[in-house]
Amino acid sequence: MTISARTATLLAALFMTPYAAGQAHEADPEAARAFKKLVEAYHRRPALDVHTVVKVELSQGGVTAISNEVEADFVLGRDRTGVLQLRGFTCYVGDGRIAAVHESTEHAYYTVPDDDSPYYTLMSEFVDIPFPHLAMAFGESDIEDVYMQFHQMAPWIQPTAVGELERDGRTLKTIVMTSDFDELTIAYDPGTMLIDSVVLTITGGSLVQPGAELTYRHEFEYETYSEPLPAETFVFEPGPRQRVDMIATLVKAAPAAPRGGGGPRGGHADLVGQPAPGFTLATADGGAVDLEDLRGRVVVLDFWATWCGPCRHALPLLHEVGEWVDGQKAPATVITVNVWEKGDADQRLEAVKAYWAKQHFTLPVAMDYTDQTAAAYKVSGIPTSVVIRPDGVIHAVHVGVPAEYVETMKREIIDAFEIVNELEEPEDE
């Protein structure tokens, strides 16, 4: 398999995970031809409306956890143009740029050149966009690049088999794409050449622990067109809106919670708006962290354990947040707090250091050997993420892995800064 130099560079930046190397299988010629014909059929369409629903399931030990559904709507035109609605954003793709607005504000917009690769530009801005139709509409010209782009969570899949299945009285064609740890099945109607469903199952690598399965289930509804849509459909006009420098700043901050407690942002309503419990903990690298020393910075705490499947799913995403913080040079600190680990202090430290080294993670690990810090933060399930404002007040708490994890955490960090700034602004006399 060969890939373009541009794609190799982008993959190195965007898909850098410990399990990636060496996963690709050899493509089956028949399956490769079927996939290429499917992509070409999408490109021939004058226009297409797509409504997509994604469900994520994590199964382990006979127990399955199901995430909330994620929905998105796309209007796709020819020549890699489109209008995308997802997570409250509306994005316009075309004419070499991507422009975005958010439903929470009418006063701002964001725009960036797509560098002749709208798919990877969207990916770098949103990070978590597991929508196969984006690869069909905005992917690279080389079909082998589209293999990698088809599902963000499985960049090394190759088409390895074809088949058929019966569904609701219809006979659908299937294309199976695999790698060492991934199996993705595309079911499509051979008459319309529209994808009916996509199911991706991940059984290994850094996203899941041994014995667990992470499954993405995609369903689609369509409206087709016999003629191209007007060109202005895909043109963004900013009007009086002001341009901002980061897409995350489009999301308007929610009103500040009163210091005495208020509506929850996430969960744990009794914690939000209260002073964060202080702590001093040893770190896995032999140092120590004192929360008081971080006053004036936004602090993100993530409570986790090596045996926790959802934690292992969330940690790579948390590292993306940490990289974003570093890239923005934001006065914020992301700390993972290891809790509820098995064994004595030495065994806990050994387990954490081995797991961190295996995953090539870089975020600091605070060791809550007594689990007293977890108790102070009323942690009842992991992963639990806590965002603390620069003034030491708890801003948000999330239990589990929230939908659109990376964008959610970015927004919470920005909101935590803005709320403190609002509180510090002098009132007009």
NUFITOR-225985 format. One record per residue (C-alpha): residue number from 1; x, y negated, z; residue in one letter. Coordinates in steps of 0.1 Angstrom, whole numbers. Layout:
<nodes>
NODE  NUM  X  Y  Z  A
...
</nodes>
This chain:
<nodes>
NODE  1  0  0  0  M
NODE  2  13  -35  -9  T
NODE  3  1  -68  4  I
NODE  4  8  -103  -6  S
NODE  5  35  -123  12  A
NODE  6  8  -148  23  R
NODE  7  -14  -120  38  T
NODE  8  16  -104  55  A
NODE  9  24  -137  72  T
NODE  10  -12  -143  83  L
NODE  11  -15  -108  96  L
NODE  12  16  -112  116  A
NODE  13  2  -143  132  A
NODE  14  -34  -132  136  L
NODE  15  -34  -94  141  F
NODE  16  -3  -91  163  M
NODE  17  -13  -62  186  T
NODE  18  8  -34  200  P
NODE  19  -12  -7  183  Y
NODE  20  -11  -21  148  A
NODE  21  21  -7  133  A
NODE  22  19  25  114  G
NODE  23  -19  29  114  Q
NODE  24  -27  27  77  A
NODE  25  -39  58  59  H
NODE  26  -35  65  22  E
NODE  27  -65  53  2  A
NODE  28  -86  78  -16  D
NODE  29  -89  68  -53  P
NODE  30  -127  75  -55  E
NODE  31  -134  56  -23  A
NODE  32  -111  27  -34  A
NODE  33  -130  24  -67  R
NODE  34  -164  24  -49  A
NODE  35  -152  -3  -25  F
NODE  36  -139  -25  -54  K
NODE  37  -172  -21  -73  K
NODE  38  -191  -32  -42  L
NODE  39  -170  -63  -37  V
NODE  40  -173  -71  -74  E
NODE  41  -211  -68  -73  A
NODE  42  -212  -94  -45  Y
NODE  43  -190  -117  -65  H
NODE  44  -213  -115  -95  R
NODE  45  -243  -127  -75  R
NODE  46  -253  -163  -82  P
NODE  47  -261  -168  -45  A
NODE  48  -271  -148  -15  L
NODE  49  -287  -154  19  D
NODE  50  -275  -131  47  V
NODE  51  -289  -126  82  H
NODE  52  -265  -105  102  T
NODE  53  -269  -89  137  V
NODE  54  -239  -74  155  V
NODE  55  -241  -52  186  K
NODE  56  -210  -40  205  V
NODE  57  -210  -9  226  E
NODE  58  -183  4  250  L
NODE  59  -187  41  260  S
NODE  60  -166  59  286  Q
NODE  61  -173  89  309  G
NODE  62  -209  93  296  G
NODE  63  -218  57  304  V
NODE  64  -224  31  276  T
NODE  65  -224  -6  281  A
NODE  66  -241  -27  253  I
NODE  67  -234  -64  247  S
NODE  68  -259  -90  238  N
NODE  69  -267  -92  201  E
NODE  70  -247  -118  181  V
NODE  71  -266  -132  151  E
NODE  72  -254  -153  122  A
NODE  73  -268  -166  89  D
NODE  74  -248  -172  57  F
NODE  75  -257  -189  24  V
NODE  76  -231  -176  0  L
NODE  77  -224  -191  -34  G
NODE  78  -199  -184  -62  R
NODE  79  -163  -193  -62  D
NODE  80  -159  -188  -24  R
NODE  81  -184  -214  -14  T
NODE  82  -209  -211  15  G
NODE  83  -228  -225  44  V
NODE  84  -224  -205  77  L
NODE  85  -244  -208  108  Q
NODE  86  -230  -190  139  L
NODE  87  -227  -197  176  R
NODE  88  -244  -231  172  G
NODE  89  -219  -242  145  F
NODE  90  -227  -250  109  T
NODE  91  -197  -246  86  C
NODE  92  -195  -258  50  Y
NODE  93  -169  -239  28  V
NODE  94  -159  -252  -6  G
NODE  95  -138  -276  -26  D
NODE  96  -107  -264  -7  G
NODE  97  -119  -274  28  R
NODE  98  -139  -262  57  I
NODE  99  -161  -287  76  A
NODE  100  -180  -279  108  A
NODE  101  -206  -295  130  V
NODE  102  -222  -282  162  H
NODE  103  -259  -283  173  E
NODE  104  -250  -300  206  S
NODE  105  -239  -333  191  T
NODE  106  -249  -355  161  E
NODE  107  -219  -377  164  H
NODE  108  -188  -356  155  A
NODE  109  -175  -333  128  Y
NODE  110  -143  -313  122  Y
NODE  111  -126  -306  89  T
NODE  112  -95  -288  78  V
NODE  113  -80  -277  44  P
NODE  114  -84  -240  37  D
NODE  115  -50  -237  21  D
NODE  116  -66  -215  -6  D
NODE  117  -76  -189  20  S
NODE  118  -110  -198  35  P
NODE  119  -113  -164  52  Y
NODE  120  -81  -168  72  Y
NODE  121  -88  -205  79  T
NODE  122  -121  -195  94  L
NODE  123  -104  -168  114  M
NODE  124  -78  -191  128  S
NODE  125  -105  -216  139  E
NODE  126  -130  -192  153  F
NODE  127  -107  -163  163  V
NODE  128  -136  -138  169  D
NODE  129  -156  -135  136  I
NODE  130  -163  -98  130  P
NODE  131  -186  -104  100  F
NODE  132  -178  -82  70  P
NODE  133  -197  -105  45  H
NODE  134  -171  -132  51  L
NODE  135  -144  -109  36  A
NODE  136  -167  -102  7  M
NODE  137  -173  -139  0  A
NODE  138  -141  -156  11  F
NODE  139  -115  -128  10  G
NODE  140  -83  -128  -10  E
NODE  141  -82  -118  -47  S
NODE  142  -62  -87  -41  D
NODE  143  -86  -59  -32  I
NODE  144  -61  -43  -8  E
NODE  145  -61  -76  12  D
NODE  146  -99  -73  14  V
NODE  147  -95  -39  31  Y
NODE  148  -77  -57  59  M
NODE  149  -102  -85  61  Q
NODE  150  -133  -65  59  F
NODE  151  -135  -61  97  H
NODE  152  -114  -82  120  Q
NODE  153  -111  -56  147  M
NODE  154  -98  -30  122  A
NODE  155  -72  -47  100  P
NODE  156  -54  -15  89  W
NODE  157  -84  6  76  I
NODE  158  -82  21  41  Q
NODE  159  -111  36  20  P
NODE  160  -107  74  25  T
NODE  161  -141  90  16  A
NODE  162  -174  85  -1  V
NODE  163  -208  102  6  G
NODE  164  -245  97  9  E
NODE  165  -271  95  37  L
NODE  166  -309  93  39  E
NODE  167  -324  64  58  R
NODE  168  -361  54  58  D
NODE  169  -368  74  27  G
NODE  170  -339  59  7  R
NODE  171  -307  75  -4  T
NODE  172  -278  53  5  L
NODE  173  -242  56  -7  K
NODE  174  -214  55  19  T
NODE  175  -178  44  19  I
NODE  176  -157  56  49  V
NODE  177  -126  36  58  M
NODE  178  -102  49  84  T
NODE  179  -69  43  102  S
NODE  180  -53  62  131  D
NODE  181  -77  47  157  F
NODE  182  -106  34  136  D
NODE  183  -135  48  115  E
NODE  184  -158  24  96  L
NODE  185  -187  35  75  T
NODE  186  -204  12  50  I
NODE  187  -239  23  39  A
NODE  188  -252  5  8  Y
NODE  189  -280  7  -17  D
NODE  190  -266  18  -50  P
NODE  191  -295  1  -68  G
NODE  192  -291  -34  -53  T
NODE  193  -254  -30  -44  M
NODE  194  -262  -46  -10  L
NODE  195  -248  -34  22  I
NODE  196  -274  -19  45  D
NODE  197  -252  -14  76  S
NODE  198  -217  -12  89  V
NODE  199  -206  9  119  V
NODE  200  -170  6  132  L
NODE  201  -158  30  160  T
NODE  202  -125  23  177  I
NODE  203  -110  52  198  T
NODE  204  -75  40  206  G
NODE  205  -50  12  206  G
NODE  206  -49  -17  230  S
NODE  207  -87  -24  228  L
NODE  208  -98  9  245  V
NODE  209  -83  32  270  Q
NODE  210  -80  70  264  P
NODE  211  -114  87  264  G
NODE  212  -133  55  256  A
NODE  213  -150  43  224  E
NODE  214  -157  7  212  L
NODE  215  -184  5  186  T
NODE  216  -195  -24  164  Y
NODE  217  -229  -20  148  R
NODE  218  -239  -44  120  H
NODE  219  -273  -48  104  E
NODE  220  -283  -71  75  F
NODE  221  -313  -88  59  E
NODE  222  -311  -106  26  Y
NODE  223  -327  -131  3  E
NODE  224  -314  -129  -33  T
NODE  225  -314  -155  -61  Y
NODE  226  -315  -152  -99  S
NODE  227  -298  -186  -104  E
NODE  228  -269  -204  -86  P
NODE  229  -279  -228  -59  L
NODE  230  -274  -265  -65  P
NODE  231  -237  -275  -59  A
NODE  232  -247  -300  -32  E
NODE  233  -259  -271  -11  T
NODE  234  -223  -264  -1  F
NODE  235  -212  -301  2  V
NODE  236  -208  -316  37  F
NODE  237  -215  -353  40  E
NODE  238  -203  -366  74  P
NODE  239  -224  -398  73  G
NODE  240  -218  -418  106  P
NODE  241  -202  -388  124  R
NODE  242  -167  -393  137  Q
NODE  243  -140  -368  129  R
NODE  244  -124  -348  158  V
NODE  245  -91  -330  159  D
NODE  246  -102  -297  174  M
NODE  247  -132  -276  165  I
NODE  248  -138  -267  202  A
NODE  249  -144  -304  210  T
NODE  250  -175  -304  188  L
NODE  251  -193  -286  216  V
NODE  252  -208  -312  239  K
NODE  253  -201  -307  276  A
NODE  254  -231  -298  298  A
NODE  255  -240  -322  327  P
NODE  256  -217  -318  357  A
NODE  257  -230  -296  385  A
NODE  258  -233  -315  418  P
NODE  259  -205  -310  443  R
NODE  260  -229  -294  467  G
NODE  261  -237  -267  441  G
NODE  262  -260  -267  412  G
NODE  263  -271  -247  382  G
NODE  264  -247  -219  374  P
NODE  265  -224  -219  343  R
NODE  266  -222  -182  338  G
NODE  267  -231  -165  371  G
NODE  268  -225  -168  408  H
NODE  269  -246  -199  413  A
NODE  270  -234  -202  449  D
NODE  271  -198  -206  439  L
NODE  272  -202  -231  410  V
NODE  273  -197  -266  422  G
NODE  274  -179  -255  454  Q
NODE  275  -142  -258  463  P
NODE  276  -122  -229  450  A
NODE  277  -109  -207  479  P
NODE  278  -72  -212  483  G
NODE  279  -47  -184  480  F
NODE  280  -10  -176  477  T
NODE  281  -2  -143  459  L
NODE  282  29  -125  448  A
NODE  283  33  -121  411  T
NODE  284  43  -90  392  A
NODE  285  75  -106  381  D
NODE  286  87  -112  416  G
NODE  287  76  -147  421  G
NODE  288  45  -162  438  A
NODE  289  16  -184  428  V
NODE  290  -2  -209  452  D
NODE  291  -34  -224  439  L
NODE  292  -28  -257  457  E
NODE  293  4  -262  436  D
NODE  294  -19  -262  405  L
NODE  295  -41  -291  416  R
NODE  296  -45  -315  387  G
NODE  297  -47  -287  362  R
NODE  298  -76  -265  350  V
NODE  299  -70  -230  363  V
NODE  300  -85  -199  348  V
NODE  301  -85  -168  370  L
NODE  302  -92  -134  355  D
NODE  303  -98  -105  380  F
NODE  304  -90  -71  364  W
NODE  305  -76  -36  369  A
NODE  306  -56  -12  347  T
NODE  307  -84  15  349  W
NODE  308  -112  -9  338  C
NODE  309  -122  -4  302  G
NODE  310  -140  -38  297  P
NODE  311  -109  -55  313  C
NODE  312  -87  -39  288  R
NODE  313  -109  -51  260  H
NODE  314  -109  -87  274  A
NODE  315  -72  -91  281  L
NODE  316  -61  -95  245  P
NODE  317  -88  -121  241  L
NODE  318  -76  -139  273  L
NODE  319  -41  -140  258  H
NODE  320  -55  -157  228  E
NODE  321  -70  -183  251  V
NODE  322  -36  -187  268  G
NODE  323  -19  -191  234  E
NODE  324  -44  -218  225  W
NODE  325  -37  -236  258  V
NODE  326  0  -235  251  D
NODE  327  -5  -246  215  G
NODE  328  -26  -276  226  Q
NODE  329  -1  -284  254  K
NODE  330  -31  -287  277  A
NODE  331  -27  -291  314  P
NODE  332  -42  -258  322  A
NODE  333  -30  -225  336  T
NODE  334  -43  -190  329  V
NODE  335  -36  -164  356  I
NODE  336  -47  -127  357  T
NODE  337  -54  -114  392  V
NODE  338  -50  -76  396  N
NODE  339  -75  -62  420  V
NODE  340  -90  -29  432  W
NODE  341  -60  -10  418  E
NODE  342  -54  26  430  K
NODE  343  -26  34  454  G
NODE  344  -4  15  478  D
NODE  345  13  -18  470  A
NODE  346  43  -1  452  D
NODE  347  21  21  432  Q
NODE  348  -2  -8  422  R
NODE  349  28  -29  411  L
NODE  350  43  0  391  E
NODE  351  10  6  373  A
NODE  352  6  -31  364  V
NODE  353  41  -36  352  K
NODE  354  39  -4  331  A
NODE  355  6  -15  315  Y
NODE  356  18  -51  309  W
NODE  357  50  -39  292  A
NODE  358  32  -14  270  K
NODE  359  8  -40  258  Q
NODE  360  35  -67  254  H
NODE  361  13  -91  274  F
NODE  362  29  -124  287  T
NODE  363  3  -140  310  L
NODE  364  13  -141  347  P
NODE  365  -1  -114  369  V
NODE  366  -10  -123  405  A
NODE  367  -11  -92  427  M
NODE  368  -41  -92  451  D
NODE  369  -28  -62  471  Y
NODE  370  -53  -66  499  T
NODE  371  -82  -75  476  D
NODE  372  -90  -104  499  Q
NODE  373  -88  -130  472  T
NODE  374  -113  -110  452  A
NODE  375  -136  -110  482  A
NODE  376  -132  -147  487  A
NODE  377  -143  -153  451  Y
NODE  378  -172  -128  457  K
NODE  379  -160  -106  429  V
NODE  380  -185  -77  426  S
NODE  381  -176  -64  391  G
NODE  382  -147  -68  368  I
NODE  383  -136  -84  346  P
NODE  384  -146  -116  364  T
NODE  385  -133  -150  350  S
NODE  386  -133  -181  371  V
NODE  387  -127  -216  357  V
NODE  388  -115  -242  383  I
NODE  389  -115  -279  376  R
NODE  390  -84  -301  381  P
NODE  391  -100  -314  414  D
NODE  392  -101  -278  427  G
NODE  393  -139  -273  423  V
NODE  394  -152  -241  406  I
NODE  395  -166  -250  372  H
NODE  396  -178  -217  358  A
NODE  397  -179  -180  366  V
NODE  398  -183  -152  340  H
NODE  399  -188  -115  350  V
NODE  400  -180  -91  322  G
NODE  401  -170  -101  287  V
NODE  402  -192  -130  275  P
NODE  403  -203  -132  238  A
NODE  404  -178  -152  218  E
NODE  405  -153  -148  246  Y
NODE  406  -125  -170  232  V
NODE  407  -146  -199  221  E
NODE  408  -166  -197  254  T
NODE  409  -134  -200  275  M
NODE  410  -120  -228  253  K
NODE  411  -152  -247  258  R
NODE  412  -152  -242  296  E
NODE  413  -116  -255  298  I
NODE  414  -125  -286  278  I
NODE  415  -157  -291  298  D
NODE  416  -138  -288  331  A
NODE  417  -115  -317  321  F
NODE  418  -143  -339  308  E
NODE  419  -165  -335  339  I
NODE  420  -136  -346  362  V
NODE  421  -129  -375  339  N
NODE  422  -166  -385  342  E
NODE  423  -166  -383  379  L
NODE  424  -135  -404  382  E
NODE  425  -148  -432  359  E
NODE  426  -157  -463  380  P
NODE  427  -194  -472  380  E
NODE  428  -204  -505  364  D
NODE  429  -214  -530  389  E
</nodes>
